[in-house]
Amino acid sequence: MRLQGPFAFIASVLLAATGVLAHVSLKTPCVRYSPFCTGCPALPAGQSLDYSINAPIGTNQYVSQPLCKYTTPYATPAVTWAAGKTVTVEFNPHAAIHSGGHCSFSLSYDGGKTFVVVHDELRYCFLGAKPSALVNTAAILSYSFKLPETLPSSDRVVFAWSFINSSGNREFYMNCADVAIKGADSGSFSGPEMLIANYGPNSPTIPEFNGDYETGIDLFNSRRNITVYGNSAQQAPVSPVQGSYAEPQPSSIDGSFAVSTLPAIPSMAPTPPAPLPSADTSGDVKPTMIPAPPMTSEAPAYHGYAAPSTALFTTVSTVPTSLPAAASGGYISKSPHAASKCVKRM
């Protein structure tokens, strides 16, 4: 249920009074499902405003929410940015900043699966300088930075702010906004991948700084570089391993998929025997030999399994000569008097 009018105001006041809002969140661009942003797109069907938008999404011990907090985007971008231009992001004033720390601003072109960093504010985020003691009041609530000129165009980009706090519980904060980027019509952009730390036991832990604001900088310096792609950039499909079925591989980091072509599976249906001649009427019973499959120098591959071995024996049928000729098609009808013998092939 979405609260509106005086009910939304009362809820926000009560939550602020109980300390639920005692962290930090983005104000602009409009964050997904935030009640503290203005000019936001309409909420997706079935979603509601989050009055705990300031809370972290996890700690070094557990994960409480997915990356971005919410994975269903707005139907339309909250803002359109141009590659190479300066943008400004702002934070809500009801913030407890935990003595600053490391902030990153990143973009995702694949719906929030991977994020490439376009700007860092390391060590003294929200402060601007090293504090002389623990502090929870922000000195800086907005940052301006220039977007890379080579960013590709896309109407479905996820902008993310992430934060690793200096003091207090080892937490990971993240807010996301849906934006459009006007840049190169095709192509790609490469940069460091967003660092995820203090987000469950499977992520690295950055301990409390205790006045040392170099804490965790080694992890930021060792981030791998990734490449993101715009609307029309494509990668070659990945070839599957012989004998296995390959999952669809992403052809670009814009979320599209290209399914690799699988090798044709050889037919396992048996080859029908050669047509038998009509019964002879001379009075003698003559055996009719069914030719065996021809031998090959190499056995065919059957998707990781060995080819079936060539049979050592071939069935030979003897048919009384008194039987009439077979019907069209060349095969002899079965008779209760028919016999079978096994003759060893040489």
C-alpha angles and dihedrals in degrees: 000000000000116000116222140182118355093353091063091049093050091048092051092050093049093048092048090051092053093051097247088127094050095118129057141274141175120267100185133060092038111265121222110274096348116152090201099065128084132216093026124160118256116284115259114255113281095016128114138198117275114225090185092060090128093062123103120255093227150338133230087272104046146007115236101175137012122261110292088020089250127044100193107090129214113266091241132031117267090218141000119229130189122226112249094024129112117253130190126216123193134199130215114260095229091083137137105197102190095228094308124273139168122340128183131188114206145170131221124201096180101062097274102313096112130017129201116204118238098173138014131200101188129183101359105040110164090011110059093211141036111285121229092223142002111303136181101183117093120233092187124041101168137047131194123199139160119253116229112268093226097058110133122236122260136151092210108059123143115217114203137191115197128185136191109194126224101218137029128024115003099257141163120217127195137168126179135201129191111238141166122230123208107201139107113358090226137004135070146266127223128201144128118309117244110265115237113197137152087030107124130319093290094063127074117270120230106198127217111294096226089198095314104112092183087075109123095006090116090063091050091049092052097051112133121241117246133186126227126197133212132227099296106025114113138190126212113265117257115251114235123235113262110263097022139085114243122217116236108280123216109252092196139000090252090086101260121129134213117200113220116236111251121221115259114264111232115240113262094195112119118249110246115243120259114273114272121233120250118272115277119239099202091103097251124108108234122189117237115216119217106213115239121233111276117261118244129200093232129038114231120249116251102195098282098331128101116257115255112266120251111261116253094209132054123202116238121196125207115202127192110248092228092075116103121248116282121261119261111299096059099253121126117232117241117259131192086236095055116113134198130213132184114226118189114237116232 
